Amino acid sequence: MSFFLSSLKQSGHLDKIYMTICIVGSRKIVNEDDYGSKGWHLFAPNLTILGFDADEDACNLANAEIEARQVNWAESHIPLALWNSIGKQTLYVTKYPGCSSLYPPNESYTQRFNGYIDSIQLDRTIEVETTTLDTFCQSENIKEIDFIHLDVHGGELSVLEGASEILDRSLLAVYSEVEFTDIYLNQPLFGDIDIFLRNQNFTLFDLIVSKGRAVRKSTPITSLNRPGSLVWADAFYLRDLMRPNLNTHLQTPERILKLACIADVMNYSDYALELLEYLTLNYGNDPNYNLADNIIESLAQIPELVKQGLENLPIVNRLRDYITSNNIYLAPAKTKIKGNTNRRPRGSANLVNKSEIATSSKPSVCKFLKFRDEIYKCTDYLHRNGYASHNLVCKDWDIAHIIFDLSDGNLLDMGSSDSYILKNAVLKNVQGEKYGIDLQPPDVPLQEIKYMIGDLMDTKLPDHYFTNITCLSVIEHEVDFKKFATEVSRLLIENGKLYVTFDYWTPKLKPDFKLYDKLWNPLDENDTKNLIEECKSFGLNLVEPVDWSLGDAVIKPGYFSPGANTSYTFGMLVFQKN
């Protein structure tokens, strides 16, 4: 999980960064193979993901999945076999297709180890056309690639050799599978790739062995200290653009900021911080490269550092001339830090109006989603606190606000199929019974939840039983407000809370299609006021006045909107029974 990117996104520093990722061997096997959901989404909409795989079916599947998700970045998977030359090669297709390679499997060797021969055993061979990454980039007028991930089972060096132009022109980081022994016949090994990348001024940052060891079949014993031979690992290489003797056109503030962002996504937060400080101290008179406030804001998320006093940290002292004088994370009485008059300050609105979810202050809950950055903050809050992010990440705005406020007591989620509120209530260890009601059963039920199939306007549940009731993006689907308010009031205990979120826009939207086999009727200001009045007539009163101000129509075509010409946002109301 990235450490600095949420702050950089919020302050607008990512707006001018255009990030291009290349994945060679892009078959998606596990969730971790989806780059968009691993933190890179924060660069969207300025994010391009290019996937290459020799398996056309795998590419078609990945492209269909991306289209169905309606992501807000550009991603495409191209059925090409990348190599160091243009021509024909033999593809050795293994029993497990994910281990196929342009090198033949070394079966006589791998059969000596447990678990390897079953995956790597040759199934068949086919002839494939190969090309180079440089050739592809030239044909598609792709000028830059910033990050490359290689997983082509022995062919990683050949792909790099075929990408020498793009590597020299723009590449900042390489994530490559490497082998230490001949799983495939005549394949290059780690040492070959390491020499190649070091000659290109890359620095090895890490080797992640994980499951990359092999235990021999013939022996009944295994050492606890040396659990098998080292076979493969994931190697992470990054450039060091701070080196004073480095002679490269890449040593610019724009590239250094991009490198810091890549290091942060890859969880090298110490290197990311070093680069952000270097940028600030060397280029900080340009507000585009003054990251002092971002550094302070991010460090403020670590309780131990806050406890000892951020103003006492050496890095804060080094950045003193670049920190705004009204920085809310530093104690004014304990520090002499002052803002630099040569830089553009981050306005007080940025400091005050940043998402309260990321701090310990209580957020407002009767309002509308105004900007997409609020979603990023809420997703970051969920991740930092060990909660589950929604599969539609835009709904993290709803989830984060509610789970932040949710108290102990019996909980009912109305419209609960695969409810992320219930999942997160379990993760938060909310005490009390947890119920969900929906017209259909969940795909993945949790044993801690009591699921019901039924009508949320007539639940048949006992009177005055629930402390909290949640209803997320349901009431716009043929829900009668009066019946809804009647049922909620009956179910809630005195002082119990109702959390409601809904699709919203003013002026009124009138979509001509259904969602979930129900009419879809996004609320406008009139509808929302009617809902408030119906609830009030049954003793359900808002916990605070509604902030009726709107920002962007955040949900739009290409970003989770179900309609090609439909843009809107989300609304949230919280009521208390009294």
C-alpha positions as CSV (number, residue, x, y, z in Angstrom):
1,M,0.0,0.0,0.0
2,S,1.4,3.4,-1.0
3,F,2.2,5.9,1.8
4,F,2.5,9.3,0.1
5,L,0.3,9.0,-3.1
6,S,-3.0,9.9,-1.4
7,S,-1.6,13.2,-0.2
8,L,0.0,13.9,-3.6
9,K,-3.3,13.1,-5.3
10,Q,-5.2,15.4,-3.0
11,S,-2.8,18.3,-3.4
12,G,-2.9,18.0,-7.2
13,H,0.7,16.9,-7.6
14,L,-0.3,13.8,-9.6
15,D,-2.4,15.8,-12.1
16,K,0.5,16.3,-14.5
17,I,2.0,12.8,-14.1
18,Y,1.3,10.5,-17.0
19,M,2.2,6.9,-16.0
20,T,2.6,4.1,-18.4
21,I,3.0,0.5,-17.2
22,C,4.0,-2.4,-19.4
23,I,3.3,-6.0,-18.2
24,V,4.9,-8.7,-20.3
25,G,3.2,-12.0,-19.5
26,S,0.0,-10.3,-18.4
27,R,-2.2,-13.3,-17.8
28,K,-4.2,-12.5,-14.7
29,I,-4.0,-15.5,-12.4
30,V,-4.6,-14.0,-8.9
31,N,-5.9,-10.7,-7.7
32,E,-2.4,-9.3,-7.2
33,D,-2.0,-9.5,-11.0
34,D,-4.5,-6.7,-11.4
35,Y,-2.3,-3.6,-11.4
36,G,-5.2,-1.1,-11.3
37,S,-6.3,-2.3,-7.9
38,K,-2.7,-2.3,-6.4
39,G,-2.5,1.4,-5.9
40,W,-1.7,2.4,-9.5
41,H,-5.3,3.6,-9.9
42,L,-4.4,6.8,-8.1
43,F,-2.7,8.0,-11.3
44,A,-6.0,7.6,-13.2
45,P,-7.1,9.1,-15.5
46,N,-3.5,9.6,-16.5
47,L,-2.7,5.9,-16.3
48,T,-2.0,3.6,-19.2
49,I,-1.5,-0.2,-18.7
50,L,-0.2,-2.2,-21.6
51,G,-0.3,-6.0,-21.2
52,F,1.3,-8.5,-23.5
53,D,0.8,-12.3,-23.6
54,A,1.2,-14.9,-26.2
55,D,-2.1,-16.4,-25.2
56,E,-4.8,-14.7,-27.2
57,D,-7.6,-16.1,-25.0
58,A,-6.0,-14.8,-21.8
59,C,-5.8,-11.3,-23.4
60,N,-9.4,-11.4,-24.6
61,L,-10.5,-12.4,-21.1
62,A,-8.5,-9.6,-19.5
63,N,-9.8,-7.0,-22.0
64,A,-13.4,-8.2,-21.4
65,E,-13.0,-7.9,-17.6
66,I,-11.6,-4.4,-17.9
67,E,-14.5,-3.3,-20.1
68,A,-17.0,-4.7,-17.7
69,R,-15.5,-2.8,-14.8
70,Q,-15.6,0.5,-16.6
71,V,-12.3,1.6,-15.2
72,N,-11.2,5.2,-15.5
73,W,-7.7,4.5,-16.9
74,A,-6.6,3.1,-20.3
75,E,-5.8,-0.6,-20.2
76,S,-5.4,-3.1,-23.0
77,H,-3.9,-6.6,-23.4
78,I,-2.2,-7.4,-26.7
79,P,-1.7,-11.0,-27.9
80,L,1.9,-10.6,-28.8
81,A,5.0,-12.7,-27.9
82,L,7.8,-10.1,-27.1
83,W,11.4,-11.1,-27.7
84,N,14.7,-9.6,-28.8
85,S,14.0,-10.2,-32.5
86,I,11.2,-10.2,-35.1
87,G,10.5,-13.6,-36.5
88,K,9.1,-17.0,-35.6
89,Q,9.8,-18.9,-32.4
90,T,8.6,-22.1,-30.9
91,L,6.3,-21.6,-27.8
92,Y,6.5,-24.5,-25.4
93,V,3.1,-24.8,-23.9
94,T,3.2,-26.6,-20.5
95,K,0.5,-28.5,-18.6
96,Y,-0.1,-25.4,-16.6
97,P,-0.3,-22.7,-19.3
98,G,1.1,-20.0,-17.0
99,C,4.5,-21.7,-17.1
100,S,4.7,-21.8,-20.9
101,S,7.9,-20.4,-22.4
102,L,9.9,-19.7,-25.5
103,Y,12.5,-21.9,-23.8
104,P,11.9,-25.7,-23.6
105,P,11.2,-26.9,-20.0
106,N,14.1,-28.8,-18.4
107,E,12.0,-31.8,-17.4
108,S,14.9,-34.1,-16.4
109,Y,16.0,-31.5,-13.9
110,T,12.6,-30.3,-12.5
111,Q,11.3,-33.8,-12.0
112,R,13.8,-34.1,-9.1
113,F,11.8,-31.5,-7.1
114,N,8.3,-31.7,-5.5
115,G,5.6,-29.8,-7.3
116,Y,7.5,-28.6,-10.3
117,I,7.1,-31.2,-13.0
118,D,3.3,-31.1,-12.6
119,S,3.2,-27.5,-13.8
120,I,6.1,-27.3,-16.2
121,Q,5.7,-30.6,-18.1
122,L,5.5,-30.1,-21.8
123,D,2.0,-30.4,-23.3
124,R,2.5,-29.2,-26.9
125,T,4.5,-26.8,-29.0
126,I,3.2,-24.1,-31.4
127,E,4.8,-21.6,-33.7
128,V,4.4,-18.0,-32.8
129,E,5.4,-14.7,-34.3
130,T,7.7,-12.6,-32.1
131,T,8.4,-8.9,-32.1
132,T,10.3,-6.5,-29.9
133,L,8.9,-3.9,-27.5
134,D,10.8,-1.2,-29.3
135,T,9.1,-2.2,-32.6
136,F,5.7,-2.2,-31.0
137,C,6.3,1.2,-29.4
138,Q,7.4,2.6,-32.8
139,S,4.4,1.3,-34.6
140,E,2.0,2.7,-32.0
141,N,3.9,5.9,-31.5
142,I,4.5,5.2,-27.8
143,K,7.2,7.5,-26.6
144,E,7.6,6.4,-23.0
145,I,7.2,3.5,-20.7
146,D,7.9,4.2,-17.0
147,F,7.6,0.8,-15.4
148,I,7.9,-2.8,-16.7
149,H,6.9,-6.1,-15.1
150,L,8.4,-9.2,-16.7
151,D,7.0,-12.7,-16.1
152,V,7.9,-14.8,-19.2
153,H,9.6,-17.8,-17.7
154,G,13.2,-17.5,-18.8
155,G,12.6,-14.9,-21.5
156,E,13.0,-11.8,-19.4
157,L,16.5,-10.9,-20.6
158,S,15.4,-11.3,-24.3
159,V,12.5,-8.9,-23.8
160,L,14.8,-6.3,-22.2
161,E,17.2,-6.7,-25.1
162,G,14.4,-6.0,-27.4
163,A,13.4,-2.9,-25.5
164,S,16.8,-1.1,-25.4
165,E,15.5,2.1,-26.9
166,I,12.5,2.6,-24.6
167,L,14.6,1.4,-21.7
168,D,17.2,4.2,-22.3
169,R,14.6,6.8,-23.2
170,S,12.2,6.5,-20.2
171,L,12.2,3.4,-18.1
172,L,12.5,4.0,-14.3
173,A,11.8,0.7,-12.7
174,V,11.8,-3.0,-13.5
175,Y,10.0,-5.8,-11.7
176,S,11.2,-9.2,-13.1
177,E,10.9,-12.8,-12.3
178,V,14.4,-14.3,-12.2
179,E,15.6,-17.9,-12.0
180,F,18.8,-19.1,-10.2
181,T,18.8,-22.6,-11.8
182,D,17.8,-24.0,-15.2
183,I,14.1,-24.6,-15.0
184,Y,14.1,-24.1,-18.8
185,L,17.0,-25.3,-21.1
186,N,19.6,-22.7,-21.9
187,Q,17.7,-19.9,-20.2
188,P,19.5,-16.8,-18.9
189,L,19.7,-16.7,-15.1
190,F,19.5,-14.0,-12.5
191,G,23.2,-13.1,-12.9
192,D,22.7,-12.4,-16.6
193,I,19.7,-10.1,-16.0
194,D,21.5,-8.4,-13.0
195,I,24.5,-7.6,-15.2
196,F,22.4,-6.2,-18.0
197,L,20.3,-3.9,-15.7
198,R,23.3,-2.7,-13.7
199,N,25.0,-1.7,-17.0
200,Q,21.9,0.3,-17.6
201,N,22.3,2.1,-14.3
202,F,19.6,0.3,-12.4
203,T,20.0,-0.7,-8.7
204,L,18.8,-3.9,-7.3
205,F,16.4,-3.0,-4.4
206,D,15.1,-6.4,-3.4
207,L,14.8,-10.1,-4.1
208,I,11.5,-11.6,-2.9
209,V,11.9,-15.4,-2.7
210,S,8.4,-16.2,-1.3
211,K,7.6,-19.7,-2.7
212,G,10.7,-19.8,-5.0
213,R,12.4,-22.8,-3.3
214,A,12.3,-26.4,-4.3
215,V,12.5,-29.5,-2.1
216,R,14.0,-32.7,-3.6
217,K,11.6,-35.7,-4.0
218,S,14.1,-38.4,-3.2
219,T,14.9,-37.3,0.4
220,P,12.7,-37.7,3.4
221,I,14.2,-34.8,5.3
222,T,14.2,-31.0,4.9
223,S,16.2,-28.5,6.9
224,L,14.2,-25.9,8.8
225,N,17.0,-23.3,8.2
226,R,17.5,-24.1,4.5
227,P,14.1,-25.3,3.2
228,G,15.1,-26.4,-0.3
229,S,17.1,-24.9,-3.1
230,L,16.6,-21.4,-4.3
231,V,15.0,-21.6,-7.7
232,W,13.3,-18.3,-8.5
233,A,12.5,-15.0,-7.0
234,D,11.0,-11.6,-7.9
235,A,13.7,-8.9,-8.4
236,F,12.9,-5.2,-8.1
237,Y,15.2,-2.7,-9.8
238,L,14.9,1.1,-9.7
239,R,17.1,3.9,-11.0
240,D,19.0,6.1,-8.6
241,L,18.4,9.6,-10.1
242,M,19.9,11.3,-7.1
243,R,23.5,10.2,-7.9
244,P,25.6,13.2,-8.6
245,N,27.8,11.5,-11.1
246,L,25.0,10.1,-13.1
247,N,25.1,11.3,-16.7
248,T,21.5,10.8,-18.1
249,H,18.7,12.9,-19.6
250,L,16.4,11.2,-17.0
251,Q,17.8,13.2,-14.1
252,T,15.1,15.9,-14.2
253,P,12.6,16.9,-11.4
254,E,9.7,15.5,-13.5
255,R,11.3,12.1,-13.6
256,I,12.4,12.2,-10.0
257,L,8.9,12.9,-8.9
258,K,7.6,10.0,-11.1
259,L,10.3,7.7,-9.7
260,A,9.3,8.7,-6.1
261,C,5.7,7.7,-6.9
262,I,6.7,4.4,-8.4
263,A,8.9,3.7,-5.3
264,D,5.9,4.5,-3.1
265,V,3.5,2.2,-5.0
266,M,6.1,-0.6,-4.8
267,N,6.2,-0.1,-1.0
268,Y,9.8,1.4,-0.9
269,S,8.5,4.2,1.3
270,D,12.0,5.1,2.6
271,Y,13.3,5.6,-0.9
272,A,10.2,7.5,-1.9
273,L,10.7,9.8,1.1
274,E,14.3,10.4,0.2
275,L,13.4,11.4,-3.3
276,L,10.6,13.7,-2.2
277,E,12.9,15.4,0.2
278,Y,15.6,15.7,-2.5
279,L,13.1,17.3,-4.9
280,T,11.9,19.8,-2.3
281,L,15.4,20.9,-1.2
282,N,16.7,21.1,-4.8
283,Y,13.6,22.3,-6.7
284,G,11.2,23.4,-4.0
285,N,11.0,27.1,-5.1
286,D,8.8,25.7,-7.9
287,P,5.5,24.8,-6.2
288,N,5.2,21.7,-8.5
289,Y,8.2,20.2,-6.6
290,N,7.7,21.5,-3.1
291,L,6.4,18.4,-1.4
292,A,7.1,19.5,2.2
293,D,3.5,19.6,3.3
294,N,2.8,16.3,1.6
295,I,5.7,14.7,3.6
296,I,4.4,16.2,6.9
297,E,0.8,15.1,6.2
298,S,1.9,11.6,5.4
299,L,4.2,11.2,8.4
300,A,1.3,12.5,10.5
301,Q,-0.5,9.2,9.8
302,I,2.0,7.3,12.0
303,P,0.9,7.6,15.7
304,E,4.4,7.0,17.1
305,L,5.9,9.9,15.1
306,V,3.0,12.2,16.2
307,K,3.6,11.2,19.8
308,Q,7.2,12.2,19.7
309,G,6.4,15.4,17.9
310,L,6.7,15.8,14.1
311,E,8.5,19.1,14.6
312,N,11.3,17.2,16.4
313,L,12.1,15.0,13.4
314,P,15.4,15.8,11.6
315,I,13.7,15.7,8.2
316,V,11.2,18.3,9.3
317,N,14.0,20.6,10.4
318,R,15.7,20.1,7.0
319,L,12.5,21.1,5.2
320,R,11.7,24.1,7.5
321,D,12.0,26.7,4.7
322,Y,9.4,24.9,2.5
323,I,6.6,24.2,5.0
324,T,3.6,26.5,5.0
325,S,3.3,28.5,8.1
326,N,-0.3,27.3,8.7
327,N,0.5,23.6,8.5
328,I,-2.1,21.9,10.8
329,Y,0.1,18.9,11.7
330,L,2.8,20.9,13.5
331,A,2.4,22.5,16.9
332,P,2.9,26.2,16.5
333,A,4.0,26.7,20.1
334,K,6.7,24.1,19.8
335,T,8.3,25.0,16.4
336,K,9.9,27.9,14.7
337,I,9.2,26.5,11.3
338,K,7.8,29.1,8.9
339,G,6.6,29.1,5.3
340,N,8.8,30.0,2.4
341,T,7.5,33.2,0.8
342,N,9.0,32.1,-2.6
343,R,6.6,29.2,-2.9
344,R,2.9,29.0,-3.6
345,P,1.2,27.9,-0.3
346,R,-1.3,25.1,-0.2
347,G,-4.4,27.2,0.5
348,S,-6.1,26.9,3.8
349,A,-9.1,25.3,2.0
350,N,-6.9,22.4,1.1
351,L,-5.9,21.9,4.7
352,V,-9.3,22.3,6.2
353,N,-11.5,20.6,3.6
354,K,-9.4,17.5,3.0
355,S,-11.3,14.3,3.8
356,E,-11.8,14.1,7.5
357,I,-12.0,10.4,7.2
358,A,-8.2,10.3,7.1
359,T,-8.0,12.0,10.4
360,S,-9.4,11.3,13.9
361,S,-12.0,14.1,13.6
362,K,-15.6,13.1,13.0
363,P,-16.7,13.7,9.4
364,S,-19.9,15.3,8.3
365,V,-22.5,12.7,7.2
366,C,-25.4,14.7,5.6
367,K,-23.8,15.8,2.3
368,F,-22.9,14.9,-1.3
369,L,-19.8,13.5,-2.9
370,K,-18.2,16.5,-4.5
371,F,-14.9,15.3,-6.0
372,R,-13.2,12.1,-7.0
373,D,-10.3,12.8,-4.7
374,E,-12.7,12.1,-1.8
375,I,-13.1,8.6,-3.0
376,Y,-9.3,8.1,-3.0
377,K,-9.0,9.4,0.5
378,C,-11.8,7.0,1.7
379,T,-10.2,4.0,0.0
380,D,-6.9,4.9,1.6
381,Y,-8.6,5.1,5.0
382,L,-10.1,1.7,4.5
383,H,-6.8,0.2,3.5
384,R,-4.9,1.8,6.3
385,N,-7.3,0.5,8.9
386,G,-7.6,-3.0,7.7
387,Y,-11.1,-2.7,6.2
388,A,-12.3,-4.2,2.9
389,S,-12.6,-1.9,-0.1
390,H,-15.7,-2.2,-2.2
391,N,-15.4,-4.0,-5.6
392,L,-16.8,-0.8,-7.0
393,V,-14.2,1.5,-5.5
394,C,-16.4,4.5,-5.9
395,K,-18.6,3.1,-3.1
396,D,-15.7,3.4,-0.7
397,W,-17.0,6.9,0.0
398,D,-20.2,5.4,1.5
399,I,-18.4,2.6,3.3
400,A,-15.7,4.7,4.9
401,H,-18.0,7.3,6.4
402,I,-20.4,4.7,7.8
403,I,-17.8,2.3,9.2
404,F,-16.0,5.2,10.9
405,D,-19.2,6.2,12.8
406,L,-20.7,2.7,13.4
407,S,-21.2,1.8,17.0
408,D,-21.8,-1.5,18.8
409,G,-25.3,-2.9,18.8
410,N,-27.5,-5.0,16.6
411,L,-27.0,-4.1,12.9
412,L,-29.3,-4.5,9.9
413,D,-28.1,-3.8,6.4
414,M,-31.0,-3.3,3.9
415,G,-30.0,-4.4,0.4
416,S,-27.3,-6.6,1.7
417,S,-26.2,-8.9,-1.1
418,D,-22.5,-9.3,-0.5
419,S,-22.6,-6.3,1.8
420,Y,-19.3,-4.5,2.4
421,I,-20.9,-2.8,5.4
422,L,-21.5,-6.2,7.1
423,K,-18.0,-7.4,6.1
424,N,-16.4,-4.3,7.6
425,A,-18.6,-4.5,10.7
426,V,-17.1,-7.9,11.3
427,L,-13.6,-6.6,10.7
428,K,-14.2,-3.7,13.1
429,N,-15.5,-6.2,15.6
430,V,-18.8,-4.4,16.1
431,Q,-20.6,-6.1,18.9
432,G,-24.1,-7.4,18.5
433,E,-26.1,-9.5,16.0
434,K,-25.6,-8.6,12.3
435,Y,-28.5,-9.1,9.8
436,G,-28.8,-8.6,6.1
437,I,-31.9,-8.5,4.0
438,D,-32.1,-8.6,0.2
439,L,-34.2,-10.0,-2.6
440,Q,-31.4,-12.4,-3.4
441,P,-28.8,-14.4,-1.4
442,P,-25.2,-13.3,-1.2
443,D,-22.6,-14.9,-3.5
444,V,-20.1,-15.3,-0.6
445,P,-22.0,-15.4,2.7
446,L,-20.2,-14.8,6.0
447,Q,-20.9,-17.1,8.9
448,E,-21.1,-14.2,11.3
449,I,-24.1,-12.7,9.4
450,K,-27.7,-13.8,9.4
451,Y,-29.0,-13.3,5.9
452,M,-32.7,-13.0,4.9
453,I,-34.5,-13.0,1.6
454,G,-37.2,-10.5,1.8
455,D,-38.6,-7.0,1.3
456,L,-36.9,-4.2,3.2
457,M,-40.2,-2.4,3.6
458,D,-41.7,-5.4,5.4
459,T,-38.9,-7.3,7.1
460,K,-40.9,-9.4,9.6
461,L,-38.1,-8.7,12.1
462,P,-38.9,-7.8,15.8
463,D,-39.7,-4.2,17.0
464,H,-37.1,-2.0,18.5
465,Y,-34.3,-4.6,17.9
466,F,-31.6,-2.7,16.0
467,T,-29.1,0.0,17.1
468,N,-28.0,0.7,13.5
469,I,-29.7,0.2,10.1
470,T,-27.8,0.9,6.9
471,C,-29.2,1.2,3.4
472,L,-26.7,1.9,0.6
473,S,-27.8,2.9,-2.9
474,V,-31.2,1.0,-2.6
475,I,-33.9,3.6,-2.1
476,E,-33.7,4.8,-5.7
477,H,-34.8,1.4,-6.8
478,E,-38.6,1.4,-6.4
479,V,-38.6,2.0,-2.6
480,D,-41.7,3.7,-1.2
481,F,-40.3,6.4,1.2
482,K,-43.2,6.3,3.6
483,K,-43.2,2.5,3.9
484,F,-39.4,2.6,4.3
485,A,-39.5,5.2,7.1
486,T,-42.3,3.3,8.8
487,E,-40.4,0.0,8.9
488,V,-37.1,1.6,9.9
489,S,-38.8,3.5,12.8
490,R,-40.4,0.3,14.0
491,L,-37.1,-1.6,13.9
492,L,-34.8,0.9,15.6
493,I,-34.3,1.3,19.3
494,E,-34.6,4.8,20.8
495,N,-31.6,6.9,19.7
496,G,-30.8,4.2,17.1
497,K,-29.3,5.4,13.7
498,L,-30.3,5.0,10.1
499,Y,-27.5,5.5,7.5
500,V,-28.8,6.1,3.9
501,T,-26.9,6.7,0.7
502,F,-28.3,7.1,-2.8
503,D,-27.6,8.1,-6.4
504,Y,-28.2,11.9,-6.8
505,W,-28.2,14.8,-9.2
506,T,-30.0,18.0,-9.6
507,P,-31.6,18.8,-12.1
508,K,-33.5,15.5,-12.1
509,L,-32.1,12.5,-14.1
510,K,-34.6,10.3,-15.9
511,P,-32.8,7.2,-17.1
512,D,-34.7,4.9,-19.4
513,F,-33.2,1.6,-18.2
514,K,-33.4,-0.7,-15.2
515,L,-30.7,-1.7,-12.7
516,Y,-31.0,-5.0,-10.8
517,D,-34.4,-5.6,-12.5
518,K,-35.7,-2.5,-10.8
519,L,-36.5,1.0,-12.1
520,W,-33.6,3.3,-11.4
521,N,-34.7,6.7,-10.2
522,P,-31.7,8.8,-8.9
523,L,-32.9,11.3,-6.4
524,D,-32.8,15.1,-6.9
525,E,-33.2,17.8,-4.3
526,N,-37.0,17.5,-4.2
527,D,-36.9,13.7,-3.7
528,T,-34.3,14.1,-1.0
529,K,-36.4,16.6,0.9
530,N,-39.4,14.3,0.6
531,L,-37.4,11.4,2.1
532,I,-36.3,13.7,5.0
533,E,-39.9,14.7,5.7
534,E,-41.2,11.2,5.6
535,C,-38.5,10.1,8.0
536,K,-39.2,13.0,10.3
537,S,-42.9,12.2,10.5
538,F,-41.9,8.8,12.0
539,G,-39.5,10.2,14.6
540,L,-36.3,9.9,12.4
541,N,-34.4,13.2,12.5
542,L,-31.3,14.2,10.8
543,V,-28.2,14.2,13.0
544,E,-27.0,17.5,11.4
545,P,-28.2,20.0,8.7
546,V,-27.7,18.9,5.1
547,D,-24.8,20.5,3.2
548,W,-26.7,20.9,-0.2
549,S,-23.6,22.2,-2.1
550,L,-22.5,20.1,-5.1
551,G,-19.2,19.7,-6.9
552,D,-18.5,17.5,-9.8
553,A,-20.8,14.8,-11.2
554,V,-18.2,12.3,-10.0
555,I,-19.9,9.2,-11.4
556,K,-19.7,9.5,-15.2
557,P,-19.3,7.5,-18.3
558,G,-15.9,5.7,-18.0
559,Y,-16.1,6.0,-14.2
560,F,-18.7,3.5,-12.9
561,S,-21.8,5.1,-14.5
562,P,-24.2,2.5,-15.9
563,G,-25.4,4.8,-18.6
564,A,-23.4,6.0,-21.7
565,N,-24.7,9.6,-21.2
566,T,-25.5,9.6,-17.4
567,S,-23.4,11.6,-14.9
568,Y,-24.3,12.0,-11.2
569,T,-22.9,11.7,-7.7
570,F,-23.8,10.1,-4.3
571,G,-25.7,11.5,-1.4
572,M,-25.6,10.5,2.2
573,L,-28.0,11.1,5.1
574,V,-27.9,9.9,8.7
575,F,-31.0,10.0,10.9
576,Q,-31.5,9.3,14.6
577,K,-34.7,8.0,16.2
578,N,-35.9,10.3,19.0
